[in-house]
Amino acid sequence: MFSIIDSHCHLDFPKFNKDREEAISRAREAGVKAMINSGIDFKTNLSSIRLAEQYNFIYPTAGLSPSLVSTQDDERVGKILKQLS
């Protein structure tokens, strides 16, 4: 048999604010053994880490979505690079 891992989710996004716990429970009941919650900017990187601290089967990634950055965003990119180090 094999284990199911959700390799890319955004459980910390506002659309889950009303039923985050239920969504996580439904996934677990469906057989999902682990979830990789992906941050896309400074704020969601932090919320992804906090979510992983609450659940031992959720693992965070920290990143920066290219769609959120312009060529004039050196300060924003620098802030996230510092966050990753």
PyMOL Python script that loads the backbone (N, CA, C, O; Angstrom):
from pymol import cmd

cmd.read_pdbstr("""\
ATOM      1  N   MET A   1       0.829  -1.190   0.000  1.00  0.00           N
ATOM      2  CA  MET A   1       0.000   0.000   0.000  1.00  0.00           C
ATOM      3  C   MET A   1       0.873   1.254   0.000  1.00  0.00           C
ATOM      4  O   MET A   1       2.074   1.165   0.258  1.00  0.00           O
ATOM      5  N   PHE A   2       0.301   2.398  -0.280  1.00  0.00           N
ATOM      6  CA  PHE A   2       1.045   3.644  -0.349  1.00  0.00           C
ATOM      7  C   PHE A   2       0.366   4.710   0.512  1.00  0.00           C
ATOM      8  O   PHE A   2      -0.807   4.594   0.866  1.00  0.00           O
ATOM      9  N   SER A   3       1.116   5.723   0.829  1.00  0.00           N
ATOM     10  CA  SER A   3       0.596   6.860   1.601  1.00  0.00           C
ATOM     11  C   SER A   3       0.276   8.010   0.656  1.00  0.00           C
ATOM     12  O   SER A   3       0.952   8.212  -0.353  1.00  0.00           O
ATOM     13  N   ILE A   4      -0.754   8.752   0.998  1.00  0.00           N
ATOM     14  CA  ILE A   4      -1.137   9.923   0.213  1.00  0.00           C
ATOM     15  C   ILE A   4      -0.582  11.163   0.889  1.00  0.00           C
ATOM     16  O   ILE A   4      -0.767  11.367   2.089  1.00  0.00           O
ATOM     17  N   ILE A   5       0.103  11.993   0.102  1.00  0.00           N
ATOM     18  CA  ILE A   5       0.640  13.260   0.585  1.00  0.00           C
ATOM     19  C   ILE A   5       0.124  14.364  -0.335  1.00  0.00           C
ATOM     20  O   ILE A   5       0.260  14.279  -1.556  1.00  0.00           O
ATOM     21  N   ASP A   6      -0.466  15.394   0.257  1.00  0.00           N
ATOM     22  CA  ASP A   6      -0.843  16.577  -0.520  1.00  0.00           C
ATOM     23  C   ASP A   6       0.432  17.402  -0.642  1.00  0.00           C
ATOM     24  O   ASP A   6       0.894  18.001   0.329  1.00  0.00           O
ATOM     25  N   SER A   7       0.986  17.425  -1.833  1.00  0.00           N
ATOM     26  CA  SER A   7       2.305  18.023  -2.022  1.00  0.00           C
ATOM     27  C   SER A   7       2.281  19.536  -2.247  1.00  0.00           C
ATOM     28  O   SER A   7       3.338  20.150  -2.396  1.00  0.00           O
ATOM     29  N   HIS A   8       1.102  20.141  -2.273  1.00  0.00           N
ATOM     30  CA  HIS A   8       1.049  21.596  -2.484  1.00  0.00           C
ATOM     31  C   HIS A   8      -0.337  22.105  -2.106  1.00  0.00           C
ATOM     32  O   HIS A   8      -1.297  21.948  -2.861  1.00  0.00           O
ATOM     33  N   CYS A   9      -0.428  22.712  -0.936  1.00  0.00           N
ATOM     34  CA  CYS A   9      -1.708  23.291  -0.538  1.00  0.00           C
ATOM     35  C   CYS A   9      -1.468  24.650   0.111  1.00  0.00           C
ATOM     36  O   CYS A   9      -0.335  25.024   0.413  1.00  0.00           O
ATOM     37  N   HIS A  10      -2.551  25.369   0.313  1.00  0.00           N
ATOM     38  CA  HIS A  10      -2.492  26.710   0.912  1.00  0.00           C
ATOM     39  C   HIS A  10      -3.576  26.802   1.984  1.00  0.00           C
ATOM     40  O   HIS A  10      -4.481  27.631   1.892  1.00  0.00           O
ATOM     41  N   LEU A  11      -3.481  25.961   2.982  1.00  0.00           N
ATOM     42  CA  LEU A  11      -4.488  25.900   4.033  1.00  0.00           C
ATOM     43  C   LEU A  11      -4.560  27.169   4.885  1.00  0.00           C
ATOM     44  O   LEU A  11      -5.538  27.388   5.599  1.00  0.00           O
ATOM     45  N   ASP A  12      -3.538  27.987   4.806  1.00  0.00           N
ATOM     46  CA  ASP A  12      -3.517  29.233   5.565  1.00  0.00           C
ATOM     47  C   ASP A  12      -4.199  30.390   4.835  1.00  0.00           C
ATOM     48  O   ASP A  12      -4.344  31.474   5.401  1.00  0.00           O
ATOM     49  N   PHE A  13      -4.612  30.179   3.606  1.00  0.00           N
ATOM     50  CA  PHE A  13      -5.260  31.248   2.844  1.00  0.00           C
ATOM     51  C   PHE A  13      -6.623  31.601   3.460  1.00  0.00           C
ATOM     52  O   PHE A  13      -7.273  30.741   4.053  1.00  0.00           O
ATOM     53  N   PRO A  14      -7.052  32.855   3.323  1.00  0.00           N
ATOM     54  CA  PRO A  14      -8.312  33.312   3.927  1.00  0.00           C
ATOM     55  C   PRO A  14      -9.539  32.481   3.546  1.00  0.00           C
ATOM     56  O   PRO A  14     -10.477  32.382   4.336  1.00  0.00           O
ATOM     57  N   LYS A  15      -9.551  31.885   2.358  1.00  0.00           N
ATOM     58  CA  LYS A  15     -10.738  31.113   1.967  1.00  0.00           C
ATOM     59  C   LYS A  15     -10.983  29.935   2.902  1.00  0.00           C
ATOM     60  O   LYS A  15     -12.082  29.381   2.918  1.00  0.00           O
ATOM     61  N   PHE A  16      -9.975  29.544   3.681  1.00  0.00           N
ATOM     62  CA  PHE A  16     -10.139  28.451   4.640  1.00  0.00           C
ATOM     63  C   PHE A  16     -10.447  28.953   6.054  1.00  0.00           C
ATOM     64  O   PHE A  16     -10.590  28.138   6.966  1.00  0.00           O
ATOM     65  N   ASN A  17     -10.552  30.239   6.258  1.00  0.00           N
ATOM     66  CA  ASN A  17     -10.765  30.776   7.602  1.00  0.00           C
ATOM     67  C   ASN A  17     -12.017  30.213   8.267  1.00  0.00           C
ATOM     68  O   ASN A  17     -12.019  29.972   9.474  1.00  0.00           O
ATOM     69  N   LYS A  18     -13.071  30.004   7.501  1.00  0.00           N
ATOM     70  CA  LYS A  18     -14.322  29.521   8.083  1.00  0.00           C
ATOM     71  C   LYS A  18     -14.283  28.041   8.444  1.00  0.00           C
ATOM     72  O   LYS A  18     -14.956  27.622   9.385  1.00  0.00           O
ATOM     73  N   ASP A  19     -13.506  27.239   7.713  1.00  0.00           N
ATOM     74  CA  ASP A  19     -13.568  25.794   7.951  1.00  0.00           C
ATOM     75  C   ASP A  19     -12.211  25.089   7.833  1.00  0.00           C
ATOM     76  O   ASP A  19     -12.142  23.940   7.396  1.00  0.00           O
ATOM     77  N   ARG A  20     -11.146  25.772   8.220  1.00  0.00           N
ATOM     78  CA  ARG A  20      -9.798  25.208   8.098  1.00  0.00           C
ATOM     79  C   ARG A  20      -9.699  23.855   8.813  1.00  0.00           C
ATOM     80  O   ARG A  20      -9.230  22.874   8.236  1.00  0.00           O
ATOM     81  N   GLU A  21     -10.139  23.815  10.060  1.00  0.00           N
ATOM     82  CA  GLU A  21     -10.067  22.571  10.848  1.00  0.00           C
ATOM     83  C   GLU A  21     -10.829  21.442  10.149  1.00  0.00           C
ATOM     84  O   GLU A  21     -10.350  20.311  10.073  1.00  0.00           O
ATOM     85  N   GLU A  22     -12.010  21.763   9.644  1.00  0.00           N
ATOM     86  CA  GLU A  22     -12.825  20.757   8.967  1.00  0.00           C
ATOM     87  C   GLU A  22     -12.157  20.281   7.679  1.00  0.00           C
ATOM     88  O   GLU A  22     -12.182  19.090   7.370  1.00  0.00           O
ATOM     89  N   ALA A  23     -11.563  21.203   6.932  1.00  0.00           N
ATOM     90  CA  ALA A  23     -10.875  20.824   5.687  1.00  0.00           C
ATOM     91  C   ALA A  23      -9.705  19.892   5.981  1.00  0.00           C
ATOM     92  O   ALA A  23      -9.486  18.907   5.277  1.00  0.00           O
ATOM     93  N   ILE A  24      -8.962  20.216   7.025  1.00  0.00           N
ATOM     94  CA  ILE A  24      -7.840  19.359   7.411  1.00  0.00           C
ATOM     95  C   ILE A  24      -8.353  17.997   7.857  1.00  0.00           C
ATOM     96  O   ILE A  24      -7.787  16.970   7.485  1.00  0.00           O
ATOM     97  N   SER A  25      -9.408  17.981   8.642  1.00  0.00           N
ATOM     98  CA  SER A  25      -9.996  16.717   9.106  1.00  0.00           C
ATOM     99  C   SER A  25     -10.511  15.885   7.939  1.00  0.00           C
ATOM    100  O   SER A  25     -10.316  14.670   7.917  1.00  0.00           O
ATOM    101  N   ARG A  26     -11.167  16.521   6.965  1.00  0.00           N
ATOM    102  CA  ARG A  26     -11.674  15.780   5.802  1.00  0.00           C
ATOM    103  C   ARG A  26     -10.524  15.141   5.027  1.00  0.00           C
ATOM    104  O   ARG A  26     -10.629  13.998   4.582  1.00  0.00           O
ATOM    105  N   ALA A  27      -9.445  15.872   4.870  1.00  0.00           N
ATOM    106  CA  ALA A  27      -8.285  15.320   4.159  1.00  0.00           C
ATOM    107  C   ALA A  27      -7.725  14.117   4.912  1.00  0.00           C
ATOM    108  O   ALA A  27      -7.419  13.089   4.308  1.00  0.00           O
ATOM    109  N   ARG A  28      -7.593  14.243   6.214  1.00  0.00           N
ATOM    110  CA  ARG A  28      -7.065  13.132   7.015  1.00  0.00           C
ATOM    111  C   ARG A  28      -7.996  11.915   6.940  1.00  0.00           C
ATOM    112  O   ARG A  28      -7.532  10.783   6.806  1.00  0.00           O
ATOM    113  N   GLU A  29      -9.302  12.153   7.026  1.00  0.00           N
ATOM    114  CA  GLU A  29     -10.273  11.062   6.937  1.00  0.00           C
ATOM    115  C   GLU A  29     -10.234  10.392   5.570  1.00  0.00           C
ATOM    116  O   GLU A  29     -10.532   9.203   5.452  1.00  0.00           O
ATOM    117  N   ALA A  30      -9.873  11.138   4.548  1.00  0.00           N
ATOM    118  CA  ALA A  30      -9.776  10.600   3.187  1.00  0.00           C
ATOM    119  C   ALA A  30      -8.462   9.845   2.971  1.00  0.00           C
ATOM    120  O   ALA A  30      -8.250   9.262   1.908  1.00  0.00           O
ATOM    121  N   GLY A  31      -7.580   9.855   3.977  1.00  0.00           N
ATOM    122  CA  GLY A  31      -6.345   9.097   3.873  1.00  0.00           C
ATOM    123  C   GLY A  31      -5.084   9.900   3.636  1.00  0.00           C
ATOM    124  O   GLY A  31      -4.019   9.318   3.429  1.00  0.00           O
ATOM    125  N   VAL A  32      -5.174  11.224   3.660  1.00  0.00           N
ATOM    126  CA  VAL A  32      -3.987  12.054   3.469  1.00  0.00           C
ATOM    127  C   VAL A  32      -3.138  11.958   4.741  1.00  0.00           C
ATOM    128  O   VAL A  32      -3.596  12.306   5.829  1.00  0.00           O
ATOM    129  N   LYS A  33      -1.909  11.487   4.594  1.00  0.00           N
ATOM    130  CA  LYS A  33      -1.009  11.281   5.736  1.00  0.00           C
ATOM    131  C   LYS A  33      -0.180  12.518   6.052  1.00  0.00           C
ATOM    132  O   LYS A  33       0.195  12.733   7.204  1.00  0.00           O
ATOM    133  N   ALA A  34       0.110  13.332   5.041  1.00  0.00           N
ATOM    134  CA  ALA A  34       0.918  14.535   5.240  1.00  0.00           C
ATOM    135  C   ALA A  34       0.492  15.593   4.236  1.00  0.00           C
ATOM    136  O   ALA A  34      -0.049  15.283   3.174  1.00  0.00           O
ATOM    137  N   MET A  35       0.746  16.850   4.591  1.00  0.00           N
ATOM    138  CA  MET A  35       0.411  17.975   3.727  1.00  0.00           C
ATOM    139  C   MET A  35       1.597  18.930   3.705  1.00  0.00           C
ATOM    140  O   MET A  35       2.216  19.189   4.737  1.00  0.00           O
ATOM    141  N   ILE A  36       1.903  19.444   2.541  1.00  0.00           N
ATOM    142  CA  ILE A  36       2.949  20.446   2.395  1.00  0.00           C
ATOM    143  C   ILE A  36       2.260  21.760   2.074  1.00  0.00           C
ATOM    144  O   ILE A  36       1.740  21.960   0.976  1.00  0.00           O
ATOM    145  N   ASN A  37       2.268  22.648   3.054  1.00  0.00           N
ATOM    146  CA  ASN A  37       1.595  23.933   2.908  1.00  0.00           C
ATOM    147  C   ASN A  37       2.611  24.965   2.431  1.00  0.00           C
ATOM    148  O   ASN A  37       3.644  25.169   3.069  1.00  0.00           O
ATOM    149  N   SER A  38       2.320  25.606   1.323  1.00  0.00           N
ATOM    150  CA  SER A  38       3.287  26.475   0.650  1.00  0.00           C
ATOM    151  C   SER A  38       3.016  27.952   0.867  1.00  0.00           C
ATOM    152  O   SER A  38       1.926  28.447   0.579  1.00  0.00           O
ATOM    153  N   GLY A  39       4.017  28.649   1.378  1.00  0.00           N
ATOM    154  CA  GLY A  39       3.953  30.097   1.491  1.00  0.00           C
ATOM    155  C   GLY A  39       4.288  30.732   0.154  1.00  0.00           C
ATOM    156  O   GLY A  39       5.056  30.181  -0.634  1.00  0.00           O
ATOM    157  N   ILE A  40       3.701  31.905  -0.095  1.00  0.00           N
ATOM    158  CA  ILE A  40       3.951  32.585  -1.375  1.00  0.00           C
ATOM    159  C   ILE A  40       4.504  33.992  -1.198  1.00  0.00           C
ATOM    160  O   ILE A  40       4.867  34.643  -2.177  1.00  0.00           O
ATOM    161  N   ASP A  41       4.573  34.468   0.046  1.00  0.00           N
ATOM    162  CA  ASP A  41       5.121  35.788   0.344  1.00  0.00           C
ATOM    163  C   ASP A  41       5.487  35.819   1.825  1.00  0.00           C
ATOM    164  O   ASP A  41       5.346  34.812   2.519  1.00  0.00           O
ATOM    165  N   PHE A  42       5.952  36.959   2.310  1.00  0.00           N
ATOM    166  CA  PHE A  42       6.407  37.043   3.696  1.00  0.00           C
ATOM    167  C   PHE A  42       5.314  36.612   4.671  1.00  0.00           C
ATOM    168  O   PHE A  42       5.564  35.796   5.558  1.00  0.00           O
ATOM    169  N   LYS A  43       4.123  37.145   4.516  1.00  0.00           N
ATOM    170  CA  LYS A  43       3.013  36.863   5.429  1.00  0.00           C
ATOM    171  C   LYS A  43       2.614  35.386   5.405  1.00  0.00           C
ATOM    172  O   LYS A  43       2.455  34.770   6.459  1.00  0.00           O
ATOM    173  N   THR A  44       2.452  34.821   4.215  1.00  0.00           N
ATOM    174  CA  THR A  44       2.016  33.419   4.147  1.00  0.00           C
ATOM    175  C   THR A  44       3.145  32.453   4.498  1.00  0.00           C
ATOM    176  O   THR A  44       2.880  31.326   4.917  1.00  0.00           O
ATOM    177  N   ASN A  45       4.392  32.872   4.335  1.00  0.00           N
ATOM    178  CA  ASN A  45       5.494  32.043   4.824  1.00  0.00           C
ATOM    179  C   ASN A  45       5.362  31.869   6.337  1.00  0.00           C
ATOM    180  O   ASN A  45       5.497  30.762   6.858  1.00  0.00           O
ATOM    181  N   LEU A  46       5.097  32.969   7.031  1.00  0.00           N
ATOM    182  CA  LEU A  46       4.931  32.910   8.484  1.00  0.00           C
ATOM    183  C   LEU A  46       3.707  32.090   8.880  1.00  0.00           C
ATOM    184  O   LEU A  46       3.778  31.277   9.802  1.00  0.00           O
ATOM    185  N   SER A  47       2.595  32.295   8.199  1.00  0.00           N
ATOM    186  CA  SER A  47       1.390  31.550   8.568  1.00  0.00           C
ATOM    187  C   SER A  47       1.526  30.068   8.236  1.00  0.00           C
ATOM    188  O   SER A  47       0.937  29.227   8.914  1.00  0.00           O
ATOM    189  N   SER A  48       2.288  29.744   7.212  1.00  0.00           N
ATOM    190  CA  SER A  48       2.542  28.346   6.877  1.00  0.00           C
ATOM    191  C   SER A  48       3.370  27.673   7.975  1.00  0.00           C
ATOM    192  O   SER A  48       3.110  26.528   8.346  1.00  0.00           O
ATOM    193  N   ILE A  49       4.355  28.387   8.481  1.00  0.00           N
ATOM    194  CA  ILE A  49       5.178  27.858   9.575  1.00  0.00           C
ATOM    195  C   ILE A  49       4.332  27.677  10.832  1.00  0.00           C
ATOM    196  O   ILE A  49       4.447  26.660  11.515  1.00  0.00           O
ATOM    197  N   ARG A  50       3.493  28.648  11.138  1.00  0.00           N
ATOM    198  CA  ARG A  50       2.629  28.547  12.335  1.00  0.00           C
ATOM    199  C   ARG A  50       1.658  27.376  12.228  1.00  0.00           C
ATOM    200  O   ARG A  50       1.410  26.673  13.207  1.00  0.00           O
ATOM    201  N   LEU A  51       1.117  27.174  11.041  1.00  0.00           N
ATOM    202  CA  LEU A  51       0.201  26.058  10.833  1.00  0.00           C
ATOM    203  C   LEU A  51       0.924  24.728  11.058  1.00  0.00           C
ATOM    204  O   LEU A  51       0.371  23.812  11.668  1.00  0.00           O
ATOM    205  N   ALA A  52       2.146  24.627  10.571  1.00  0.00           N
ATOM    206  CA  ALA A  52       2.938  23.400  10.752  1.00  0.00           C
ATOM    207  C   ALA A  52       3.283  23.181  12.220  1.00  0.00           C
ATOM    208  O   ALA A  52       3.453  22.039  12.646  1.00  0.00           O
ATOM    209  N   GLU A  53       3.389  24.240  12.989  1.00  0.00           N
ATOM    210  CA  GLU A  53       3.654  24.094  14.419  1.00  0.00           C
ATOM    211  C   GLU A  53       2.443  23.517  15.157  1.00  0.00           C
ATOM    212  O   GLU A  53       2.583  22.913  16.221  1.00  0.00           O
ATOM    213  N   GLN A  54       1.267  23.708  14.584  1.00  0.00           N
ATOM    214  CA  GLN A  54       0.037  23.200  15.205  1.00  0.00           C
ATOM    215  C   GLN A  54      -0.249  21.745  14.873  1.00  0.00           C
ATOM    216  O   GLN A  54      -0.897  21.044  15.650  1.00  0.00           O
ATOM    217  N   TYR A  55       0.233  21.284  13.720  1.00  0.00           N
ATOM    218  CA  TYR A  55      -0.074  19.933  13.242  1.00  0.00           C
ATOM    219  C   TYR A  55       1.218  19.220  12.873  1.00  0.00           C
ATOM    220  O   TYR A  55       2.010  19.739  12.087  1.00  0.00           O
ATOM    221  N   ASN A  56       1.434  18.050  13.426  1.00  0.00           N
ATOM    222  CA  ASN A  56       2.689  17.333  13.157  1.00  0.00           C
ATOM    223  C   ASN A  56       2.729  16.664  11.785  1.00  0.00           C
ATOM    224  O   ASN A  56       3.745  16.066  11.433  1.00  0.00           O
ATOM    225  N   PHE A  57       1.677  16.745  11.017  1.00  0.00           N
ATOM    226  CA  PHE A  57       1.644  16.150   9.680  1.00  0.00           C
ATOM    227  C   PHE A  57       1.591  17.210   8.571  1.00  0.00           C
ATOM    228  O   PHE A  57       1.484  16.875   7.391  1.00  0.00           O
ATOM    229  N   ILE A  58       1.668  18.494   8.961  1.00  0.00           N
ATOM    230  CA  ILE A  58       1.726  19.582   7.989  1.00  0.00           C
ATOM    231  C   ILE A  58       3.148  20.141   7.993  1.00  0.00           C
ATOM    232  O   ILE A  58       3.701  20.469   9.044  1.00  0.00           O
ATOM    233  N   TYR A  59       3.724  20.241   6.800  1.00  0.00           N
ATOM    234  CA  TYR A  59       5.094  20.719   6.634  1.00  0.00           C
ATOM    235  C   TYR A  59       5.070  22.010   5.819  1.00  0.00           C
ATOM    236  O   TYR A  59       4.399  22.073   4.789  1.00  0.00           O
ATOM    237  N   PRO A  60       5.793  23.045   6.264  1.00  0.00           N
ATOM    238  CA  PRO A  60       5.758  24.319   5.554  1.00  0.00           C
ATOM    239  C   PRO A  60       6.847  24.432   4.490  1.00  0.00           C
ATOM    240  O   PRO A  60       7.921  23.843   4.611  1.00  0.00           O
ATOM    241  N   THR A  61       6.549  25.189   3.468  1.00  0.00           N
ATOM    242  CA  THR A  61       7.583  25.675   2.563  1.00  0.00           C
ATOM    243  C   THR A  61       7.464  27.190   2.554  1.00  0.00           C
ATOM    244  O   THR A  61       6.374  27.737   2.723  1.00  0.00           O
ATOM    245  N   ALA A  62       8.575  27.856   2.358  1.00  0.00           N
ATOM    246  CA  ALA A  62       8.593  29.309   2.296  1.00  0.00           C
ATOM    247  C   ALA A  62       9.066  29.719   0.906  1.00  0.00           C
ATOM    248  O   ALA A  62      10.025  29.157   0.376  1.00  0.00           O
ATOM    249  N   GLY A  63       8.403  30.678   0.337  1.00  0.00           N
ATOM    250  CA  GLY A  63       8.783  31.080  -1.003  1.00  0.00           C
ATOM    251  C   GLY A  63       8.239  32.438  -1.371  1.00  0.00           C
ATOM    252  O   GLY A  63       7.724  33.173  -0.529  1.00  0.00           O
ATOM    253  N   LEU A  64       8.359  32.752  -2.620  1.00  0.00           N
ATOM    254  CA  LEU A  64       7.862  34.008  -3.167  1.00  0.00           C
ATOM    255  C   LEU A  64       7.312  33.724  -4.560  1.00  0.00           C
ATOM    256  O   LEU A  64       8.045  33.327  -5.465  1.00  0.00           O
ATOM    257  N   SER A  65       6.016  33.935  -4.712  1.00  0.00           N
ATOM    258  CA  SER A  65       5.384  33.710  -5.998  1.00  0.00           C
ATOM    259  C   SER A  65       5.836  34.769  -7.004  1.00  0.00           C
ATOM    260  O   SER A  65       5.758  35.964  -6.722  1.00  0.00           O
ATOM    261  N   PRO A  66       6.306  34.339  -8.166  1.00  0.00           N
ATOM    262  CA  PRO A  66       6.736  35.309  -9.178  1.00  0.00           C
ATOM    263  C   PRO A  66       5.623  36.261  -9.607  1.00  0.00           C
ATOM    264  O   PRO A  66       5.893  37.380 -10.043  1.00  0.00           O
ATOM    265  N   SER A  67       4.380  35.819  -9.484  1.00  0.00           N
ATOM    266  CA  SER A  67       3.270  36.681  -9.891  1.00  0.00           C
ATOM    267  C   SER A  67       3.043  37.831  -8.913  1.00  0.00           C
ATOM    268  O   SER A  67       2.287  38.753  -9.219  1.00  0.00           O
ATOM    269  N   LEU A  68       3.680  37.795  -7.747  1.00  0.00           N
ATOM    270  CA  LEU A  68       3.505  38.844  -6.750  1.00  0.00           C
ATOM    271  C   LEU A  68       4.636  39.854  -6.733  1.00  0.00           C
ATOM    272  O   LEU A  68       4.624  40.789  -5.932  1.00  0.00           O
ATOM    273  N   VAL A  69       5.612  39.676  -7.610  1.00  0.00           N
ATOM    274  CA  VAL A  69       6.802  40.525  -7.573  1.00  0.00           C
ATOM    275  C   VAL A  69       6.974  41.257  -8.894  1.00  0.00           C
ATOM    276  O   VAL A  69       6.851  40.676  -9.973  1.00  0.00           O
ATOM    277  N   SER A  70       7.261  42.543  -8.780  1.00  0.00           N
ATOM    278  CA  SER A  70       7.598  43.310  -9.970  1.00  0.00           C
ATOM    279  C   SER A  70       9.110  43.534  -9.978  1.00  0.00           C
ATOM    280  O   SER A  70       9.798  43.200  -9.013  1.00  0.00           O
ATOM    281  N   THR A  71       9.608  44.084 -11.039  1.00  0.00           N
ATOM    282  CA  THR A  71      11.039  44.363 -11.117  1.00  0.00           C
ATOM    283  C   THR A  71      11.448  45.457 -10.137  1.00  0.00           C
ATOM    284  O   THR A  71      12.639  45.651  -9.895  1.00  0.00           O
ATOM    285  N   GLN A  72      10.496  46.164  -9.577  1.00  0.00           N
ATOM    286  CA  GLN A  72      10.773  47.240  -8.618  1.00  0.00           C
ATOM    287  C   GLN A  72      10.640  46.767  -7.173  1.00  0.00           C
ATOM    288  O   GLN A  72      10.570  47.602  -6.271  1.00  0.00           O
ATOM    289  N   ASP A  73      10.604  45.469  -6.921  1.00  0.00           N
ATOM    290  CA  ASP A  73      10.335  44.924  -5.597  1.00  0.00           C
ATOM    291  C   ASP A  73      11.571  44.416  -4.868  1.00  0.00           C
ATOM    292  O   ASP A  73      11.490  43.415  -4.157  1.00  0.00           O
ATOM    293  N   ASP A  74      12.707  45.076  -5.024  1.00  0.00           N
ATOM    294  CA  ASP A  74      13.937  44.618  -4.382  1.00  0.00           C
ATOM    295  C   ASP A  74      13.802  44.525  -2.864  1.00  0.00           C
ATOM    296  O   ASP A  74      14.316  43.588  -2.253  1.00  0.00           O
ATOM    297  N   GLU A  75      13.123  45.479  -2.259  1.00  0.00           N
ATOM    298  CA  GLU A  75      12.964  45.472  -0.797  1.00  0.00           C
ATOM    299  C   GLU A  75      12.152  44.257  -0.349  1.00  0.00           C
ATOM    300  O   GLU A  75      12.508  43.585   0.620  1.00  0.00           O
ATOM    301  N   ARG A  76      11.074  43.985  -1.051  1.00  0.00           N
ATOM    302  CA  ARG A  76      10.218  42.833  -0.722  1.00  0.00           C
ATOM    303  C   ARG A  76      10.985  41.517  -0.872  1.00  0.00           C
ATOM    304  O   ARG A  76      10.908  40.642  -0.009  1.00  0.00           O
ATOM    305  N   VAL A  77      11.709  41.389  -1.955  1.00  0.00           N
ATOM    306  CA  VAL A  77      12.496  40.180  -2.192  1.00  0.00           C
ATOM    307  C   VAL A  77      13.571  40.048  -1.117  1.00  0.00           C
ATOM    308  O   VAL A  77      13.789  38.951  -0.604  1.00  0.00           O
ATOM    309  N   GLY A  78      14.239  41.130  -0.771  1.00  0.00           N
ATOM    310  CA  GLY A  78      15.261  41.106   0.267  1.00  0.00           C
ATOM    311  C   GLY A  78      14.705  40.676   1.611  1.00  0.00           C
ATOM    312  O   GLY A  78      15.363  39.940   2.347  1.00  0.00           O
ATOM    313  N   LYS A  79      13.509  41.123   1.940  1.00  0.00           N
ATOM    314  CA  LYS A  79      12.854  40.761   3.201  1.00  0.00           C
ATOM    315  C   LYS A  79      12.593  39.258   3.252  1.00  0.00           C
ATOM    316  O   LYS A  79      12.800  38.626   4.288  1.00  0.00           O
ATOM    317  N   ILE A  80      12.147  38.694   2.154  1.00  0.00           N
ATOM    318  CA  ILE A  80      11.865  37.260   2.116  1.00  0.00           C
ATOM    319  C   ILE A  80      13.163  36.454   2.120  1.00  0.00           C
ATOM    320  O   ILE A  80      13.230  35.403   2.755  1.00  0.00           O
ATOM    321  N   LEU A  81      14.184  36.928   1.426  1.00  0.00           N
ATOM    322  CA  LEU A  81      15.471  36.223   1.453  1.00  0.00           C
ATOM    323  C   LEU A  81      16.041  36.199   2.875  1.00  0.00           C
ATOM    324  O   LEU A  81      16.623  35.197   3.291  1.00  0.00           O
ATOM    325  N   LYS A  82      15.875  37.294   3.619  1.00  0.00           N
ATOM    326  CA  LYS A  82      16.318  37.315   5.016  1.00  0.00           C
ATOM    327  C   LYS A  82      15.511  36.320   5.840  1.00  0.00           C
ATOM    328  O   LYS A  82      16.045  35.661   6.733  1.00  0.00           O
ATOM    329  N   GLN A  83      14.237  36.220   5.537  1.00  0.00           N
ATOM    330  CA  GLN A  83      13.354  35.294   6.254  1.00  0.00           C
ATOM    331  C   GLN A  83      13.824  33.852   6.051  1.00  0.00           C
ATOM    332  O   GLN A  83      13.710  33.031   6.960  1.00  0.00           O
ATOM    333  N   LEU A  84      14.336  33.549   4.896  1.00  0.00           N
ATOM    334  CA  LEU A  84      14.743  32.188   4.573  1.00  0.00           C
ATOM    335  C   LEU A  84      16.103  31.813   5.158  1.00  0.00           C
ATOM    336  O   LEU A  84      16.434  30.630   5.247  1.00  0.00           O
ATOM    337  N   SER A  85      16.886  32.804   5.555  1.00  0.00           N
ATOM    338  CA  SER A  85      18.227  32.490   6.058  1.00  0.00           C
ATOM    339  C   SER A  85      18.260  32.283   7.561  1.00  0.00           C
ATOM    340  O   SER A  85      19.321  32.012   8.124  1.00  0.00           O
TER     341      SER A  85
END
""", "prot")
cmd.dss("prot")
cmd.show_as("cartoon", "prot")
cmd.util.cbc("prot")
cmd.orient("prot")
